[in-house]
Amino acid sequence: MNAQTMMQLIGALGTFRKEHPKFAGFLELMLKSGIPEDSIIEVTVMKPGENPVTANMKVLQSDIELISALKNMKS
């Protein structure tokens, strides 16, 4: 990733944190505290005028390894 793209990403993350502080804080807490294998992550999207759509996933060891690898990339 080149420096310009990295700076744009950092700026976008700052904007996201400012516009959605509770959600950003929730994500940071969950990632810092760790999400153990067999946890269930569920997401619901509610579009205006439409019924909610929900999906979930059971966290696998391979998911934990992927998150760990992504964390190590930023170091």
PQR file of N, CA, C, O and H, with PARSE charges and radii, in Angstrom:
ATOM      1  N   MET A   1       0.861  -1.167   0.000 -0.4000 1.5000
ATOM      2  CA  MET A   1       0.000   0.000   0.000 -0.0000 2.0000
ATOM      3  C   MET A   1       0.911   1.235   0.000  0.5500 1.7000
ATOM      4  O   MET A   1       1.847   1.334   0.794 -0.5500 1.4000
ATOM      5  N   ASN A   2       0.621   2.154  -0.890 -0.4000 1.5000
ATOM      6  CA  ASN A   2       1.472   3.346  -0.960 -0.0000 2.0000
ATOM      7  C   ASN A   2       1.082   4.354   0.124  0.5500 1.7000
ATOM      8  O   ASN A   2       0.011   4.263   0.724 -0.5500 1.4000
ATOM      9  H   ASN A   2      -0.139   2.073  -1.535  0.4000 1.0000
ATOM     10  N   ALA A   3       1.975   5.313   0.357 -0.4000 1.5000
ATOM     11  CA  ALA A   3       1.795   6.279   1.445 -0.0000 2.0000
ATOM     12  C   ALA A   3       0.528   7.118   1.282  0.5500 1.7000
ATOM     13  O   ALA A   3      -0.158   7.397   2.265 -0.5500 1.4000
ATOM     14  H   ALA A   3       2.845   5.387  -0.130  0.4000 1.0000
ATOM     15  N   GLN A   4       0.211   7.523   0.049 -0.4000 1.5000
ATOM     16  CA  GLN A   4      -0.979   8.350  -0.170 -0.0000 2.0000
ATOM     17  C   GLN A   4      -2.249   7.573   0.181  0.5500 1.7000
ATOM     18  O   GLN A   4      -3.150   8.108   0.827 -0.5500 1.4000
ATOM     19  H   GLN A   4       0.768   7.297  -0.750  0.4000 1.0000
ATOM     20  N   THR A   5      -2.314   6.322  -0.243 -0.4000 1.5000
ATOM     21  CA  THR A   5      -3.475   5.488   0.069 -0.0000 2.0000
ATOM     22  C   THR A   5      -3.588   5.281   1.570  0.5500 1.7000
ATOM     23  O   THR A   5      -4.688   5.317   2.122 -0.5500 1.4000
ATOM     24  H   THR A   5      -1.582   5.888  -0.767  0.4000 1.0000
ATOM     25  N   MET A   6      -2.454   5.064   2.239 -0.4000 1.5000
ATOM     26  CA  MET A   6      -2.448   4.869   3.688 -0.0000 2.0000
ATOM     27  C   MET A   6      -2.959   6.123   4.397  0.5500 1.7000
ATOM     28  O   MET A   6      -3.732   6.017   5.350 -0.5500 1.4000
ATOM     29  H   MET A   6      -1.560   5.034   1.791  0.4000 1.0000
ATOM     30  N   MET A   7      -2.542   7.303   3.950 -0.4000 1.5000
ATOM     31  CA  MET A   7      -3.000   8.553   4.564 -0.0000 2.0000
ATOM     32  C   MET A   7      -4.502   8.754   4.350  0.5500 1.7000
ATOM     33  O   MET A   7      -5.198   9.229   5.248 -0.5500 1.4000
ATOM     34  H   MET A   7      -1.915   7.390   3.177  0.4000 1.0000
ATOM     35  N   GLN A   8      -4.999   8.397   3.174 -0.4000 1.5000
ATOM     36  CA  GLN A   8      -6.433   8.510   2.902 -0.0000 2.0000
ATOM     37  C   GLN A   8      -7.215   7.576   3.819  0.5500 1.7000
ATOM     38  O   GLN A   8      -8.266   7.951   4.340 -0.5500 1.4000
ATOM     39  H   GLN A   8      -4.434   8.010   2.445  0.4000 1.0000
ATOM     40  N   LEU A   9      -6.711   6.374   4.015 -0.4000 1.5000
ATOM     41  CA  LEU A   9      -7.370   5.405   4.884 -0.0000 2.0000
ATOM     42  C   LEU A   9      -7.388   5.898   6.330  0.5500 1.7000
ATOM     43  O   LEU A   9      -8.404   5.779   7.015 -0.5500 1.4000
ATOM     44  H   LEU A   9      -5.858   6.069   3.592  0.4000 1.0000
ATOM     45  N   ILE A  10      -6.279   6.445   6.791 -0.4000 1.5000
ATOM     46  CA  ILE A  10      -6.215   6.984   8.151 -0.0000 2.0000
ATOM     47  C   ILE A  10      -7.220   8.124   8.322  0.5500 1.7000
ATOM     48  O   ILE A  10      -7.894   8.212   9.348 -0.5500 1.4000
ATOM     49  H   ILE A  10      -5.453   6.542   6.235  0.4000 1.0000
ATOM     50  N   GLY A  11      -7.319   8.995   7.317 -0.4000 1.5000
ATOM     51  CA  GLY A  11      -8.296  10.082   7.358 -0.0000 2.0000
ATOM     52  C   GLY A  11      -9.723   9.568   7.391  0.5500 1.7000
ATOM     53  O   GLY A  11     -10.554  10.081   8.141 -0.5500 1.4000
ATOM     54  H   GLY A  11      -6.771   8.924   6.484  0.4000 1.0000
ATOM     55  N   ALA A  12     -10.011   8.560   6.582 -0.4000 1.5000
ATOM     56  CA  ALA A  12     -11.352   7.987   6.539 -0.0000 2.0000
ATOM     57  C   ALA A  12     -11.705   7.333   7.873  0.5500 1.7000
ATOM     58  O   ALA A  12     -12.847   7.428   8.323 -0.5500 1.4000
ATOM     59  H   ALA A  12      -9.336   8.144   5.973  0.4000 1.0000
ATOM     60  N   LEU A  13     -10.745   6.673   8.508 -0.4000 1.5000
ATOM     61  CA  LEU A  13     -10.999   6.067   9.815 -0.0000 2.0000
ATOM     62  C   LEU A  13     -11.279   7.135  10.870  0.5500 1.7000
ATOM     63  O   LEU A  13     -12.138   6.951  11.732 -0.5500 1.4000
ATOM     64  H   LEU A  13      -9.817   6.596   8.143  0.4000 1.0000
ATOM     65  N   GLY A  14     -10.559   8.244  10.801 -0.4000 1.5000
ATOM     66  CA  GLY A  14     -10.808   9.348  11.725 -0.0000 2.0000
ATOM     67  C   GLY A  14     -12.209   9.911  11.557  0.5500 1.7000
ATOM     68  O   GLY A  14     -12.897  10.186  12.541 -0.5500 1.4000
ATOM     69  H   GLY A  14      -9.862   8.394  10.100  0.4000 1.0000
ATOM     70  N   THR A  15     -12.627  10.080  10.321 -0.4000 1.5000
ATOM     71  CA  THR A  15     -13.977  10.571  10.032 -0.0000 2.0000
ATOM     72  C   THR A  15     -15.023   9.587  10.555  0.5500 1.7000
ATOM     73  O   THR A  15     -16.012   9.997  11.163 -0.5500 1.4000
ATOM     74  H   THR A  15     -12.069   9.857   9.522  0.4000 1.0000
ATOM     75  N   PHE A  16     -14.808   8.295  10.321 -0.4000 1.5000
ATOM     76  CA  PHE A  16     -15.742   7.264  10.792 -0.0000 2.0000
ATOM     77  C   PHE A  16     -15.880   7.327  12.308  0.5500 1.7000
ATOM     78  O   PHE A  16     -16.990   7.277  12.836 -0.5500 1.4000
ATOM     79  H   PHE A  16     -14.004   7.962   9.827  0.4000 1.0000
ATOM     80  N   ARG A  17     -14.755   7.436  13.005 -0.4000 1.5000
ATOM     81  CA  ARG A  17     -14.789   7.505  14.475 -0.0000 2.0000
ATOM     82  C   ARG A  17     -15.551   8.733  14.955  0.5500 1.7000
ATOM     83  O   ARG A  17     -16.296   8.666  15.933 -0.5500 1.4000
ATOM     84  H   ARG A  17     -13.853   7.477  12.576  0.4000 1.0000
ATOM     85  N   LYS A  18     -15.363   9.853  14.267 -0.4000 1.5000
ATOM     86  CA  LYS A  18     -16.028  11.099  14.661 -0.0000 2.0000
ATOM     87  C   LYS A  18     -17.531  11.030  14.402  0.5500 1.7000
ATOM     88  O   LYS A  18     -18.320  11.505  15.219 -0.5500 1.4000
ATOM     89  H   LYS A  18     -14.758   9.908  13.472  0.4000 1.0000
ATOM     90  N   GLU A  19     -17.935  10.445  13.277 -0.4000 1.5000
ATOM     91  CA  GLU A  19     -19.350  10.397  12.895 -0.0000 2.0000
ATOM     92  C   GLU A  19     -20.132   9.278  13.593  0.5500 1.7000
ATOM     93  O   GLU A  19     -21.354   9.352  13.719 -0.5500 1.4000
ATOM     94  H   GLU A  19     -17.294  10.059  12.613  0.4000 1.0000
ATOM     95  N   HIS A  20     -19.421   8.253  14.041 -0.4000 1.5000
ATOM     96  CA  HIS A  20     -20.073   7.093  14.674 -0.0000 2.0000
ATOM     97  C   HIS A  20     -19.315   6.688  15.939  0.5500 1.7000
ATOM     98  O   HIS A  20     -18.830   5.560  16.020 -0.5500 1.4000
ATOM     99  H   HIS A  20     -18.428   8.193  13.938  0.4000 1.0000
ATOM    100  N   PRO A  21     -19.201   7.575  16.920 -0.5600 1.5000
ATOM    101  CA  PRO A  21     -18.340   7.298  18.079  0.2800 2.0000
ATOM    102  C   PRO A  21     -18.749   6.067  18.893  0.5500 1.7000
ATOM    103  O   PRO A  21     -17.884   5.321  19.351 -0.5500 1.4000
ATOM    104  N   LYS A  22     -20.038   5.846  19.076 -0.4000 1.5000
ATOM    105  CA  LYS A  22     -20.465   4.689  19.867 -0.0000 2.0000
ATOM    106  C   LYS A  22     -20.138   3.386  19.149  0.5500 1.7000
ATOM    107  O   LYS A  22     -19.656   2.436  19.765 -0.5500 1.4000
ATOM    108  H   LYS A  22     -20.741   6.452  18.704  0.4000 1.0000
ATOM    109  N   PHE A  23     -20.402   3.342  17.846 -0.4000 1.5000
ATOM    110  CA  PHE A  23     -20.142   2.115  17.092 -0.0000 2.0000
ATOM    111  C   PHE A  23     -18.638   1.863  16.973  0.5500 1.7000
ATOM    112  O   PHE A  23     -18.182   0.728  17.111 -0.5500 1.4000
ATOM    113  H   PHE A  23     -20.794   4.114  17.346  0.4000 1.0000
ATOM    114  N   ALA A  24     -17.872   2.923  16.717 -0.4000 1.5000
ATOM    115  CA  ALA A  24     -16.414   2.776  16.619 -0.0000 2.0000
ATOM    116  C   ALA A  24     -15.846   2.301  17.954  0.5500 1.7000
ATOM    117  O   ALA A  24     -14.965   1.441  17.981 -0.5500 1.4000
ATOM    118  H   ALA A  24     -18.242   3.845  16.605  0.4000 1.0000
ATOM    119  N   GLY A  25     -16.337   2.849  19.050 -0.4000 1.5000
ATOM    120  CA  GLY A  25     -15.896   2.420  20.370 -0.0000 2.0000
ATOM    121  C   GLY A  25     -16.242   0.967  20.644  0.5500 1.7000
ATOM    122  O   GLY A  25     -15.446   0.226  21.221 -0.5500 1.4000
ATOM    123  H   GLY A  25     -17.052   3.548  19.028  0.4000 1.0000
ATOM    124  N   PHE A  26     -17.425   0.571  20.229 -0.4000 1.5000
ATOM    125  CA  PHE A  26     -17.851  -0.826  20.386 -0.0000 2.0000
ATOM    126  C   PHE A  26     -16.921  -1.754  19.608  0.5500 1.7000
ATOM    127  O   PHE A  26     -16.474  -2.770  20.139 -0.5500 1.4000
ATOM    128  H   PHE A  26     -18.071   1.173  19.761  0.4000 1.0000
ATOM    129  N   LEU A  27     -16.627  -1.411  18.354 -0.4000 1.5000
ATOM    130  CA  LEU A  27     -15.738  -2.249  17.548 -0.0000 2.0000
ATOM    131  C   LEU A  27     -14.343  -2.341  18.165  0.5500 1.7000
ATOM    132  O   LEU A  27     -13.756  -3.422  18.228 -0.5500 1.4000
ATOM    133  H   LEU A  27     -16.990  -0.586  17.922  0.4000 1.0000
ATOM    134  N   GLU A  28     -13.817  -1.203  18.619 -0.4000 1.5000
ATOM    135  CA  GLU A  28     -12.493  -1.198  19.234 -0.0000 2.0000
ATOM    136  C   GLU A  28     -12.471  -2.070  20.490  0.5500 1.7000
ATOM    137  O   GLU A  28     -11.525  -2.828  20.701 -0.5500 1.4000
ATOM    138  H   GLU A  28     -14.294  -0.326  18.568  0.4000 1.0000
ATOM    139  N   LEU A  29     -13.508  -1.968  21.322 -0.4000 1.5000
ATOM    140  CA  LEU A  29     -13.582  -2.781  22.532 -0.0000 2.0000
ATOM    141  C   LEU A  29     -13.616  -4.264  22.192  0.5500 1.7000
ATOM    142  O   LEU A  29     -12.901  -5.057  22.803 -0.5500 1.4000
ATOM    143  H   LEU A  29     -14.277  -1.352  21.150  0.4000 1.0000
ATOM    144  N   MET A  30     -14.434  -4.641  21.230 -0.4000 1.5000
ATOM    145  CA  MET A  30     -14.552  -6.047  20.870 -0.0000 2.0000
ATOM    146  C   MET A  30     -13.231  -6.593  20.295  0.5500 1.7000
ATOM    147  O   MET A  30     -12.835  -7.718  20.600 -0.5500 1.4000
ATOM    148  H   MET A  30     -15.016  -3.997  20.734  0.4000 1.0000
ATOM    149  N   LEU A  31     -12.568  -5.798  19.475 -0.4000 1.5000
ATOM    150  CA  LEU A  31     -11.312  -6.262  18.892 -0.0000 2.0000
ATOM    151  C   LEU A  31     -10.199  -6.325  19.938  0.5500 1.7000
ATOM    152  O   LEU A  31      -9.377  -7.242  19.911 -0.5500 1.4000
ATOM    153  H   LEU A  31     -12.889  -4.884  19.228  0.4000 1.0000
ATOM    154  N   LYS A  32     -10.166  -5.366  20.852 -0.4000 1.5000
ATOM    155  CA  LYS A  32      -9.134  -5.372  21.902 -0.0000 2.0000
ATOM    156  C   LYS A  32      -9.347  -6.506  22.894  0.5500 1.7000
ATOM    157  O   LYS A  32      -8.390  -7.157  23.314 -0.5500 1.4000
ATOM    158  H   LYS A  32     -10.833  -4.621  20.874  0.4000 1.0000
ATOM    159  N   SER A  33     -10.596  -6.742  23.267 -0.4000 1.5000
ATOM    160  CA  SER A  33     -10.875  -7.775  24.265 -0.0000 2.0000
ATOM    161  C   SER A  33     -10.826  -9.175  23.664  0.5500 1.7000
ATOM    162  O   SER A  33     -10.774 -10.173  24.383 -0.5500 1.4000
ATOM    163  H   SER A  33     -11.374  -6.214  22.926  0.4000 1.0000
ATOM    164  N   GLY A  34     -10.844  -9.230  22.345 -0.4000 1.5000
ATOM    165  CA  GLY A  34     -10.791 -10.529  21.670 -0.0000 2.0000
ATOM    166  C   GLY A  34     -12.170 -11.148  21.546  0.5500 1.7000
ATOM    167  O   GLY A  34     -13.011 -11.025  22.437 -0.5500 1.4000
ATOM    168  H   GLY A  34     -10.887  -8.419  21.761  0.4000 1.0000
ATOM    169  N   ILE A  35     -12.378 -11.800  20.451 -0.4000 1.5000
ATOM    170  CA  ILE A  35     -13.632 -12.506  20.214 -0.0000 2.0000
ATOM    171  C   ILE A  35     -13.259 -13.980  20.079  0.5500 1.7000
ATOM    172  O   ILE A  35     -12.706 -14.388  19.058 -0.5500 1.4000
ATOM    173  H   ILE A  35     -11.696 -11.900  19.727  0.4000 1.0000
ATOM    174  N   PRO A  36     -13.557 -14.773  21.096 -0.5600 1.5000
ATOM    175  CA  PRO A  36     -13.111 -16.162  21.086  0.2800 2.0000
ATOM    176  C   PRO A  36     -13.852 -17.024  20.053  0.5500 1.7000
ATOM    177  O   PRO A  36     -14.949 -16.697  19.599 -0.5500 1.4000
ATOM    178  N   GLU A  37     -13.208 -18.120  19.714 -0.4000 1.5000
ATOM    179  CA  GLU A  37     -13.805 -19.103  18.812 -0.0000 2.0000
ATOM    180  C   GLU A  37     -15.166 -19.520  19.362  0.5500 1.7000
ATOM    181  O   GLU A  37     -15.361 -19.582  20.576 -0.5500 1.4000
ATOM    182  H   GLU A  37     -12.317 -18.385  20.083  0.4000 1.0000
ATOM    183  N   ASP A  38     -16.083 -19.798  18.479 -0.4000 1.5000
ATOM    184  CA  ASP A  38     -17.468 -20.198  18.769 -0.0000 2.0000
ATOM    185  C   ASP A  38     -18.374 -19.039  19.182  0.5500 1.7000
ATOM    186  O   ASP A  38     -19.553 -19.255  19.465 -0.5500 1.4000
ATOM    187  H   ASP A  38     -15.924 -19.747  17.493  0.4000 1.0000
ATOM    188  N   SER A  39     -17.840 -17.800  19.223 -0.4000 1.5000
ATOM    189  CA  SER A  39     -18.700 -16.635  19.435 -0.0000 2.0000
ATOM    190  C   SER A  39     -19.569 -16.457  18.191  0.5500 1.7000
ATOM    191  O   SER A  39     -19.195 -16.894  17.103 -0.5500 1.4000
ATOM    192  H   SER A  39     -16.883 -17.625  18.994  0.4000 1.0000
ATOM    193  N   ILE A  40     -20.704 -15.828  18.349 -0.4000 1.5000
ATOM    194  CA  ILE A  40     -21.590 -15.534  17.220 -0.0000 2.0000
ATOM    195  C   ILE A  40     -21.581 -14.029  17.002  0.5500 1.7000
ATOM    196  O   ILE A  40     -21.797 -13.249  17.930 -0.5500 1.4000
ATOM    197  H   ILE A  40     -21.007 -15.473  19.233  0.4000 1.0000
ATOM    198  N   ILE A  41     -21.324 -13.633  15.751 -0.4000 1.5000
ATOM    199  CA  ILE A  41     -21.411 -12.227  15.359 -0.0000 2.0000
ATOM    200  C   ILE A  41     -22.643 -12.094  14.480  0.5500 1.7000
ATOM    201  O   ILE A  41     -22.799 -12.823  13.499 -0.5500 1.4000
ATOM    202  H   ILE A  41     -21.148 -14.267  14.997  0.4000 1.0000
ATOM    203  N   GLU A  42     -23.518 -11.158  14.837 -0.4000 1.5000
ATOM    204  CA  GLU A  42     -24.758 -10.973  14.094 -0.0000 2.0000
ATOM    205  C   GLU A  42     -24.869  -9.514  13.665  0.5500 1.7000
ATOM    206  O   GLU A  42     -24.583  -8.599  14.438 -0.5500 1.4000
ATOM    207  H   GLU A  42     -23.391 -10.567  15.633  0.4000 1.0000
ATOM    208  N   VAL A  43     -25.289  -9.316  12.420 -0.4000 1.5000
ATOM    209  CA  VAL A  43     -25.436  -7.976  11.866 -0.0000 2.0000
ATOM    210  C   VAL A  43     -26.833  -7.847  11.269  0.5500 1.7000
ATOM    211  O   VAL A  43     -27.296  -8.732  10.550 -0.5500 1.4000
ATOM    212  H   VAL A  43     -25.522 -10.059  11.792  0.4000 1.0000
ATOM    213  N   THR A  44     -27.492  -6.742  11.574 -0.4000 1.5000
ATOM    214  CA  THR A  44     -28.796  -6.453  10.983 -0.0000 2.0000
ATOM    215  C   THR A  44     -28.709  -5.124  10.256  0.5500 1.7000
ATOM    216  O   THR A  44     -28.209  -4.142  10.806 -0.5500 1.4000
ATOM    217  H   THR A  44     -27.115  -6.023  12.159  0.4000 1.0000
ATOM    218  N   VAL A  45     -29.194  -5.088   9.020 -0.4000 1.5000
ATOM    219  CA  VAL A  45     -29.254  -3.856   8.238 -0.0000 2.0000
ATOM    220  C   VAL A  45     -30.726  -3.502   8.059  0.5500 1.7000
ATOM    221  O   VAL A  45     -31.524  -4.308   7.579 -0.5500 1.4000
ATOM    222  H   VAL A  45     -29.601  -5.885   8.574  0.4000 1.0000
ATOM    223  N   MET A  46     -31.067  -2.271   8.458 -0.4000 1.5000
ATOM    224  CA  MET A  46     -32.444  -1.796   8.321 -0.0000 2.0000
ATOM    225  C   MET A  46     -32.445  -0.624   7.352  0.5500 1.7000
ATOM    226  O   MET A  46     -32.120   0.501   7.731 -0.5500 1.4000
ATOM    227  H   MET A  46     -30.419  -1.616   8.847  0.4000 1.0000
ATOM    228  N   LYS A  47     -32.812  -0.890   6.099 -0.4000 1.5000
ATOM    229  CA  LYS A  47     -32.905   0.164   5.090 -0.0000 2.0000
ATOM    230  C   LYS A  47     -34.267   0.848   5.214  0.5500 1.7000
ATOM    231  O   LYS A  47     -35.267   0.196   5.515 -0.5500 1.4000
ATOM    232  H   LYS A  47     -33.076  -1.804   5.791  0.4000 1.0000
ATOM    233  N   PRO A  48     -34.302   2.157   4.983 -0.5600 1.5000
ATOM    234  CA  PRO A  48     -35.581   2.866   5.066  0.2800 2.0000
ATOM    235  C   PRO A  48     -36.631   2.232   4.135  0.5500 1.7000
ATOM    236  O   PRO A  48     -36.372   1.997   2.954 -0.5500 1.4000
ATOM    237  N   GLY A  49     -37.792   1.968   4.684 -0.4000 1.5000
ATOM    238  CA  GLY A  49     -38.902   1.445   3.894 -0.0000 2.0000
ATOM    239  C   GLY A  49     -38.799  -0.036   3.548  0.5500 1.7000
ATOM    240  O   GLY A  49     -39.626  -0.547   2.792 -0.5500 1.4000
ATOM    241  H   GLY A  49     -38.002   2.159   5.643  0.4000 1.0000
ATOM    242  N   GLU A  50     -37.800  -0.734   4.086 -0.4000 1.5000
ATOM    243  CA  GLU A  50     -37.636  -2.160   3.796 -0.0000 2.0000
ATOM    244  C   GLU A  50     -37.575  -2.950   5.097  0.5500 1.7000
ATOM    245  O   GLU A  50     -37.318  -2.396   6.166 -0.5500 1.4000
ATOM    246  H   GLU A  50     -37.128  -0.319   4.700  0.4000 1.0000
ATOM    247  N   ASN A  51     -37.815  -4.245   4.988 -0.4000 1.5000
ATOM    248  CA  ASN A  51     -37.704  -5.112   6.155 -0.0000 2.0000
ATOM    249  C   ASN A  51     -36.235  -5.294   6.519  0.5500 1.7000
ATOM    250  O   ASN A  51     -35.370  -5.291   5.643 -0.5500 1.4000
ATOM    251  H   ASN A  51     -38.024  -4.695   4.120  0.4000 1.0000
ATOM    252  N   PRO A  52     -35.950  -5.454   7.819 -0.5600 1.5000
ATOM    253  CA  PRO A  52     -34.564  -5.698   8.238  0.2800 2.0000
ATOM    254  C   PRO A  52     -34.039  -7.018   7.675  0.5500 1.7000
ATOM    255  O   PRO A  52     -34.788  -7.979   7.504 -0.5500 1.4000
ATOM    256  N   VAL A  53     -32.756  -7.042   7.395 -0.4000 1.5000
ATOM    257  CA  VAL A  53     -32.089  -8.256   6.933 -0.0000 2.0000
ATOM    258  C   VAL A  53     -30.969  -8.549   7.934  0.5500 1.7000
ATOM    259  O   VAL A  53     -30.159  -7.677   8.247 -0.5500 1.4000
ATOM    260  H   VAL A  53     -32.148  -6.260   7.534  0.4000 1.0000
ATOM    261  N   THR A  54     -30.935  -9.787   8.430 -0.4000 1.5000
ATOM    262  CA  THR A  54     -29.964 -10.175   9.443 -0.0000 2.0000
ATOM    263  C   THR A  54     -29.148 -11.359   8.958  0.5500 1.7000
ATOM    264  O   THR A  54     -29.672 -12.274   8.322 -0.5500 1.4000
ATOM    265  H   THR A  54     -31.592 -10.496   8.175  0.4000 1.0000
ATOM    266  N   ALA A  55     -27.854 -11.331   9.267 -0.4000 1.5000
ATOM    267  CA  ALA A  55     -26.967 -12.457   8.978 -0.0000 2.0000
ATOM    268  C   ALA A  55     -26.072 -12.644  10.198  0.5500 1.7000
ATOM    269  O   ALA A  55     -25.818 -11.702  10.949 -0.5500 1.4000
ATOM    270  H   ALA A  55     -27.428 -10.588   9.784  0.4000 1.0000
ATOM    271  N   ASN A  56     -25.600 -13.869  10.381 -0.4000 1.5000
ATOM    272  CA  ASN A  56     -24.681 -14.106  11.477 -0.0000 2.0000
ATOM    273  C   ASN A  56     -23.622 -15.108  11.066  0.5500 1.7000
ATOM    274  O   ASN A  56     -23.753 -15.802  10.058 -0.5500 1.4000
ATOM    275  H   ASN A  56     -25.806 -14.634   9.771  0.4000 1.0000
ATOM    276  N   MET A  57     -22.566 -15.168  11.870 -0.4000 1.5000
ATOM    277  CA  MET A  57     -21.501 -16.128  11.620 -0.0000 2.0000
ATOM    278  C   MET A  57     -20.955 -16.604  12.953  0.5500 1.7000
ATOM    279  O   MET A  57     -20.933 -15.862  13.935 -0.5500 1.4000
ATOM    280  H   MET A  57     -22.460 -14.604  12.689  0.4000 1.0000
ATOM    281  N   LYS A  58     -20.519 -17.840  12.969 -0.4000 1.5000
ATOM    282  CA  LYS A  58     -19.842 -18.400  14.128 -0.0000 2.0000
ATOM    283  C   LYS A  58     -18.347 -18.212  13.901  0.5500 1.7000
ATOM    284  O   LYS A  58     -17.822 -18.593  12.854 -0.5500 1.4000
ATOM    285  H   LYS A  58     -20.536 -18.443  12.171  0.4000 1.0000
ATOM    286  N   VAL A  59     -17.666 -17.629  14.870 -0.4000 1.5000
ATOM    287  CA  VAL A  59     -16.244 -17.342  14.732 -0.0000 2.0000
ATOM    288  C   VAL A  59     -15.442 -18.645  14.765  0.5500 1.7000
ATOM    289  O   VAL A  59     -15.570 -19.455  15.683 -0.5500 1.4000
ATOM    290  H   VAL A  59     -18.092 -17.319  15.720  0.4000 1.0000
ATOM    291  N   LEU A  60     -14.618 -18.816  13.743 -0.4000 1.5000
ATOM    292  CA  LEU A  60     -13.759 -19.992  13.617 -0.0000 2.0000
ATOM    293  C   LEU A  60     -12.315 -19.612  13.956  0.5500 1.7000
ATOM    294  O   LEU A  60     -11.971 -18.430  13.971 -0.5500 1.4000
ATOM    295  H   LEU A  60     -14.513 -18.158  12.997  0.4000 1.0000
ATOM    296  N   GLN A  61     -11.483 -20.596  14.224 -0.4000 1.5000
ATOM    297  CA  GLN A  61     -10.077 -20.344  14.489 -0.0000 2.0000
ATOM    298  C   GLN A  61      -9.430 -19.623  13.307  0.5500 1.7000
ATOM    299  O   GLN A  61      -8.587 -18.749  13.505 -0.5500 1.4000
ATOM    300  H   GLN A  61     -11.762 -21.556  14.212  0.4000 1.0000
ATOM    301  N   SER A  62      -9.814 -19.980  12.084 -0.4000 1.5000
ATOM    302  CA  SER A  62      -9.243 -19.331  10.901 -0.0000 2.0000
ATOM    303  C   SER A  62      -9.609 -17.840  10.852  0.5500 1.7000
ATOM    304  O   SER A  62      -8.828 -17.034  10.346 -0.5500 1.4000
ATOM    305  H   SER A  62     -10.499 -20.691  11.923  0.4000 1.0000
ATOM    306  N   ASP A  63     -10.778 -17.468  11.368 -0.4000 1.5000
ATOM    307  CA  ASP A  63     -11.166 -16.056  11.435 -0.0000 2.0000
ATOM    308  C   ASP A  63     -10.260 -15.303  12.413  0.5500 1.7000
ATOM    309  O   ASP A  63      -9.828 -14.184  12.137 -0.5500 1.4000
ATOM    310  H   ASP A  63     -11.412 -18.122  11.779  0.4000 1.0000
ATOM    311  N   ILE A  64      -9.983 -15.925  13.546 -0.4000 1.5000
ATOM    312  CA  ILE A  64      -9.108 -15.320  14.547 -0.0000 2.0000
ATOM    313  C   ILE A  64      -7.711 -15.130  13.975  0.5500 1.7000
ATOM    314  O   ILE A  64      -7.078 -14.099  14.206 -0.5500 1.4000
ATOM    315  H   ILE A  64     -10.334 -16.834  13.770  0.4000 1.0000
ATOM    316  N   GLU A  65      -7.227 -16.116  13.230 -0.4000 1.5000
ATOM    317  CA  GLU A  65      -5.901 -16.021  12.611 -0.0000 2.0000
ATOM    318  C   GLU A  65      -5.860 -14.909  11.567  0.5500 1.7000
ATOM    319  O   GLU A  65      -4.852 -14.213  11.449 -0.5500 1.4000
ATOM    320  H   GLU A  65      -7.741 -16.953  13.042  0.4000 1.0000
ATOM    321  N   LEU A  66      -6.941 -14.735  10.810 -0.4000 1.5000
ATOM    322  CA  LEU A  66      -7.003 -13.661   9.819 -0.0000 2.0000
ATOM    323  C   LEU A  66      -6.936 -12.297  10.495  0.5500 1.7000
ATOM    324  O   LEU A  66      -6.183 -11.428  10.055 -0.5500 1.4000
ATOM    325  H   LEU A  66      -7.760 -15.301  10.906  0.4000 1.0000
ATOM    326  N   ILE A  67      -7.707 -12.098  11.551 -0.4000 1.5000
ATOM    327  CA  ILE A  67      -7.694 -10.824  12.276 -0.0000 2.0000
ATOM    328  C   ILE A  67      -6.303 -10.558  12.845  0.5500 1.7000
ATOM    329  O   ILE A  67      -5.808  -9.431  12.797 -0.5500 1.4000
ATOM    330  H   ILE A  67      -8.319 -12.804  11.909  0.4000 1.0000
ATOM    331  N   SER A  68      -5.688 -11.585  13.374 -0.4000 1.5000
ATOM    332  CA  SER A  68      -4.334 -11.442  13.920 -0.0000 2.0000
ATOM    333  C   SER A  68      -3.345 -11.029  12.837  0.5500 1.7000
ATOM    334  O   SER A  68      -2.502 -10.160  13.066 -0.5500 1.4000
ATOM    335  H   SER A  68      -6.090 -12.500  13.413  0.4000 1.0000
ATOM    336  N   ALA A  69      -3.440 -11.642  11.666 -0.4000 1.5000
ATOM    337  CA  ALA A  69      -2.556 -11.294  10.553 -0.0000 2.0000
ATOM    338  C   ALA A  69      -2.778  -9.851  10.107  0.5500 1.7000
ATOM    339  O   ALA A  69      -1.816  -9.146   9.802 -0.5500 1.4000
ATOM    340  H   ALA A  69      -4.124 -12.347  11.481  0.4000 1.0000
ATOM    341  N   LEU A  70      -4.037  -9.402  10.066 -0.4000 1.5000
ATOM    342  CA  LEU A  70      -4.346  -8.021   9.687 -0.0000 2.0000
ATOM    343  C   LEU A  70      -3.798  -7.030  10.713  0.5500 1.7000
ATOM    344  O   LEU A  70      -3.281  -5.975  10.344 -0.5500 1.4000
ATOM    345  H   LEU A  70      -4.818  -9.975  10.314  0.4000 1.0000
ATOM    346  N   LYS A  71      -3.908  -7.364  11.990 -0.4000 1.5000
ATOM    347  CA  LYS A  71      -3.356  -6.507  13.035 -0.0000 2.0000
ATOM    348  C   LYS A  71      -1.846  -6.376  12.872  0.5500 1.7000
ATOM    349  O   LYS A  71      -1.290  -5.290  13.037 -0.5500 1.4000
ATOM    350  H   LYS A  71      -4.328  -8.220  12.289  0.4000 1.0000
ATOM    351  N   ASN A  72      -1.190  -7.472  12.551 -0.4000 1.5000
ATOM    352  CA  ASN A  72       0.269  -7.456  12.403 -0.0000 2.0000
ATOM    353  C   ASN A  72       0.712  -6.667  11.192  0.5500 1.7000
ATOM    354  O   ASN A  72       1.843  -6.183  11.171 -0.5500 1.4000
ATOM    355  H   ASN A  72      -1.641  -8.355  12.417  0.4000 1.0000
ATOM    356  N   MET A  73      -0.131  -6.514  10.180 -0.4000 1.5000
ATOM    357  CA  MET A  73       0.218  -5.743   8.981 -0.0000 2.0000
ATOM    358  C   MET A  73       0.417  -4.273   9.305  0.5500 1.7000
ATOM    359  O   MET A  73       1.255  -3.617   8.686 -0.5500 1.4000
ATOM    360  H   MET A  73      -1.050  -6.908  10.197  0.4000 1.0000
ATOM    361  N   LYS A  74      -0.334  -3.741  10.261 -0.4000 1.5000
ATOM    362  CA  LYS A  74      -0.249  -2.318  10.566 -0.0000 2.0000
ATOM    363  C   LYS A  74       0.966  -1.984  11.421  0.5500 1.7000
ATOM    364  O   LYS A  74       1.303  -0.809  11.567 -0.5500 1.4000
ATOM    365  H   LYS A  74      -1.014  -4.273  10.764  0.4000 1.0000
ATOM    366  N   SER A  75       1.627  -2.976  11.983 -0.4000 1.5000
ATOM    367  CA  SER A  75       2.810  -2.737  12.821 -0.0000 2.0000
ATOM    368  C   SER A  75       4.031  -2.494  11.986  0.5500 1.7000
ATOM    369  O   SER A  75       5.115  -2.275  12.527 -0.5500 1.4000
ATOM    370  H   SER A  75       1.354  -3.931  11.864  0.4000 1.0000
TER
END
